[in-house]
């Protein structure tokens, strides 16, 4: 559940990912960091994550909510609450 006081319009989802070479039986610490990218999607839009070749996507962090009054600011009156987030966003995204 998104923290209280958040209106559902104009929320955004952000995910920070890194692409690393795929290796059999890898551990996160053993992988060199490759390309790190930030993806952003406003409410109602999706994010299509793809990586080159056999690389793997590692989720570094994720947030669903609103922590900025400039991103996805379709309605300025909805930007009053910028302390709006889903605490389980990272856990949810790492399970997908």
C-alpha positions as CSV (number, residue, x, y, z in Angstrom):
1,X,0.0,0.0,0.0
2,X,1.2,3.5,-0.8
3,X,1.8,5.7,2.2
4,X,-1.3,7.5,3.4
5,X,-2.2,10.8,1.9
6,X,-1.1,9.9,-1.7
7,X,-3.6,10.5,-4.4
8,X,-3.3,7.8,-7.0
9,X,-2.9,10.1,-10.1
10,X,0.5,11.4,-11.1
11,X,2.4,8.8,-9.1
12,X,5.5,7.5,-10.7
13,X,7.6,4.4,-10.6
14,X,11.4,4.6,-10.7
15,X,13.8,1.7,-10.9
16,X,17.6,1.8,-10.9
17,X,19.1,-1.2,-12.6
18,X,22.5,-2.5,-13.7
19,X,23.3,-4.8,-16.6
20,X,26.1,-7.3,-15.9
21,X,27.4,-10.2,-17.9
22,X,25.6,-13.5,-17.2
23,X,27.7,-16.2,-15.5
24,X,26.7,-19.6,-14.2
25,X,26.3,-19.7,-10.5
26,X,27.2,-16.1,-9.9
27,X,27.0,-14.2,-6.7
28,X,26.1,-10.5,-6.7
29,X,29.4,-9.5,-5.1
30,X,31.4,-11.3,-7.8
31,X,29.8,-9.5,-10.7
32,X,31.5,-6.4,-12.1
33,X,29.1,-3.5,-12.5
34,X,28.2,-2.8,-16.1
35,X,25.9,-0.2,-17.3
36,X,23.8,1.4,-14.6
37,X,20.5,3.0,-15.8
38,X,17.6,4.7,-14.3
39,X,14.1,4.1,-15.7
40,X,11.1,6.2,-14.9
41,X,7.4,5.7,-15.7
42,X,4.5,7.9,-14.9
43,X,1.2,6.3,-13.7
44,X,-0.5,4.4,-16.4
45,X,2.6,3.8,-18.5
46,X,4.9,0.7,-18.4
47,X,8.6,0.2,-18.5
48,X,10.1,-2.4,-20.9
49,X,13.4,-3.6,-19.5
50,X,15.7,-5.4,-21.9
51,X,19.4,-6.1,-21.7
52,X,21.9,-7.0,-24.5
53,X,22.8,-10.5,-25.2
54,X,23.0,-12.8,-22.2
55,X,23.5,-10.0,-19.7
56,X,21.3,-10.0,-16.6
57,X,19.3,-7.2,-15.0
58,X,20.1,-6.5,-11.4
59,X,17.7,-4.2,-9.5
60,X,19.6,-1.7,-7.4
61,X,16.6,0.2,-6.0
62,X,13.0,0.8,-6.8
63,X,10.3,3.3,-5.6
64,X,6.6,3.6,-6.4
65,X,5.2,6.9,-5.2
66,X,6.2,10.5,-5.4
67,X,9.3,12.2,-3.9
68,X,9.5,15.1,-6.3
69,X,7.1,17.8,-7.4
70,X,8.5,18.1,-11.0
71,X,8.3,14.5,-12.3
72,X,4.9,13.5,-13.7
73,X,3.4,16.8,-12.7
74,X,0.2,16.7,-14.8
75,X,-1.8,18.4,-12.0
76,X,0.1,20.9,-9.8
77,X,-2.5,20.5,-7.0
78,X,-1.6,16.8,-6.7
79,X,2.1,17.6,-6.2
80,X,1.5,18.9,-2.6
81,X,2.5,15.6,-1.1
82,X,6.0,14.6,-2.2
83,X,6.6,12.2,0.7
84,X,4.7,9.4,-1.0
85,X,6.2,5.9,-1.5
86,X,5.6,2.2,-1.4
87,X,8.0,0.7,1.2
88,X,7.9,-2.8,-0.5
89,X,8.6,-1.5,-4.1
90,X,12.1,-3.0,-4.1
91,X,11.0,-6.4,-2.8
92,X,8.1,-6.5,-5.3
93,X,10.3,-5.7,-8.2
94,X,13.1,-8.2,-7.3
95,X,10.5,-11.0,-7.3
96,X,9.3,-10.3,-10.9
